[in-house]
Amino acid sequence: MVVVAEILDFFLDTRKHTESLCRPLAVEDYVVQPISDVSPPKWHLGHTTWFFEEFILAKYSPDYQVFDPDFSFVFNSYYETLGKRVLRTDRGNLSRPTVKKVIEYRTYVTEQMTTLLEKSSSKELYDLVEIGIHHEKQHQELLLTDIKFILGNNPLLPIYSANYSENSPCQISHQWLSVSEGVYTIGHQSDSFCYDNELGKHKVYLNPYQISNLLVTNGDYLQFMDAGGYQDFRFWHADGWDWLTQNQLKAPLYWHYIDHQWYQYTLNGLQPLASKAYVTHISYYEAYAYAQWKECRLPTEFEWEVAEKQFEWGHRWEWTESAYLPYPHYKKAVGALGEYNGKFMVNQKVLRGSSIATPPKHARATYRNFFGPSARWQFTGIRLAK
């Protein structure tokens, strides 16, 4: 049973963590939007606040006064049920509301939520607040990766934080882990929080397989590049080869070849490429091509979930060979929250695990992240299977 102090502390800690991620930024950084997939930091601050205002305060706090009636239009993301919104591609045009005003908005909603939680004991309310907290945690990861893309596309390649480590070296030797043929149970199986796309506990049959105990490193991936992997169509899907040639790509995102040496832009700024660090910012297309070159494959999400207790995960989101589809008996929630996951179950690949950008108390083995096959601005990596 969730008690008031627990949910309130969880809420307040989450709100503080979001703001701490923005602390290294200059005010000019808050509005930049280099590509449509990347949202400005100011928008993340407003959207995660609007979520609590729209889904909780407006419903459960009878005397609540909306902070600004225009903010629903500005900070709604994709909820068709909730009306018109600023196009995703136009979020970088929002010089107003100002950063100062958005911070005032966050403070106002946080205070109103605190008052509401101190007065209420509704389980329905607590369940919604828990969703809102984890929604904000999702945006914390997006916020950090969007900040990296914003700064990483600045010609000066500025440092986000000298204290942020994203490239811990691999310290253990490689092994192939064997998993026996059998019928296994898949899906979230406890009373702890999960998203609706993890529900629908069901059985799957798996053939015997092997899965790597390690992720692919920068040094491993550099061998693929040196062997001509980006120039040989045989390793690529047709769509992947088209994507590669149209964008004239020759390396992972944030890699720079300078004076005959590879460097990588990190949150610590531009650094010599760390060969023992796990490769990151890899698209599904690149992950698939690397696996083909190694005469291996990517695991399915079910193979990953069955084997995950045998290896360490959490450094990179790991591409799988599974399409993002509903589990058996999946049902969307009623109303706007029904748009949260179900409507994206097409043209996406599942990623499992978590990354160094995933915030505390948000990772779990059944989490089903999903992105299109060309996406690589997140901290994505490669684990092989065969």
Secondary structure, DSSP 8 states (H G I E B T S, - for coil): ---HHHHHHHHHHHHHHHHHHHTT--GGGGG--SSTTS--HHHHHHHHHHHHIIIIIHHH-TT---S-TTHHHHH--S-GGG-----GGGGGG---S-HHHHHHHHHHHHHHHHHHHHH---HHHHHHHHHHHHHHHHHHHHHHHHHHHHHHTSTT---S-TT-----B--S---EEEE-SEEEEES--SSS---GGG---EEEEE--EEEESS--BHHHHHHHHHTTTTT-GGGS-HHHHHHHHHHT--S-TTEEEETTEEEEEETTEEEE--TTBB--S--HHHHHHHHHHTT-B---HHHHHHHGGGS---SSEEEEEEE----TT----SSGGGGSSGGG-SS-EEEEE--TTS-TT---TT--EEE-TT--SS-EE---B-
